[in-house]
Amino acid sequence: MKSIKILLASLLISASAFGQIDKTPEERATAQTEKMKTELALTPEQVEKVKIINLGIIQKNEGVRNSTMTAEEKKSAHKNIEDARDSMMKDALTAEQFQKYETLRAEKVQIKSTKVDLKKANLKKAETNSSQEKN
């Protein structure tokens, strides 16, 4: 029974993570830009620049994700895309906004890492419980 609860919890977490799959690149870029508008206090001119940057990055990332590249090639391509995003954002934002952008992004990476670690721990626990139930 415990393993079923853990499995259901894992599925719910996974389902929420894939919630953006149904959205178009334009919808994702708009949502991302609106969030950044609030977090970084963007001017109307900056909103337009940032939206164009976000859309381009999302489209490039989708292209890489859907390509036949190896996992290592995809990782390298995504790193190059993120470096390009940083460069374009640095040009579009003020120094203060860019600093806050980097801080928020670092926090997001930390949260994602924590979620991955929790997911791995839950899967390991579920596997352990499942093997114990078989015995």
Residue, then its C-alpha position, 0 to 999 in steps of 0.5 A: m500500500k505504501s509503495i502505491k502511495i509513493l508511486l502515485a505521488s511520483l506520477l503527480i509530480s511528473a504530470s505537473a512537470f509536463g504541464q507545459i508540453d501542451k503549450t506552443p512555443e509562443e505561449r511558453a515565451t509569453a508566460q515566461t516573459e510575463k513572469m520576468k516582467t513582474e520579477l524584474a520590473l521590465t519596461p514595455e520596450q524590454v518586455e518586447k525584447v525579452k519576449i523575442i529572446n525567450l521565443g527564439i531560445i524556446q524554439k532552438n531548445e525544441g529543435v535540439r530536443n527533437s534532433t537526432m543528436t547524441a545526449e552529449e551533443k544535446k547537452s553541449a547545444h543547450k549550454n551554448i543556447e543558454d550562453a547566448r540567452d545570457s548574452m542577449m539578456k545582458d544587452a536587454l536588461t539593466a545591470e541591476q535587472f541582469q544581476k537579479y535575473e542571474t540570482l533568480r535563475a540560480e535559485k531555479v536551478q537549485i530547486k530543480s536539483t532538489k526536486v530531482d534528488l527527491k524524485k530519485a530518493n522516492l523511486k529508490k524507496a519505492e523499489t526497496n519497498s517493492s522488493q521487500e513486499k516480494n520477499 
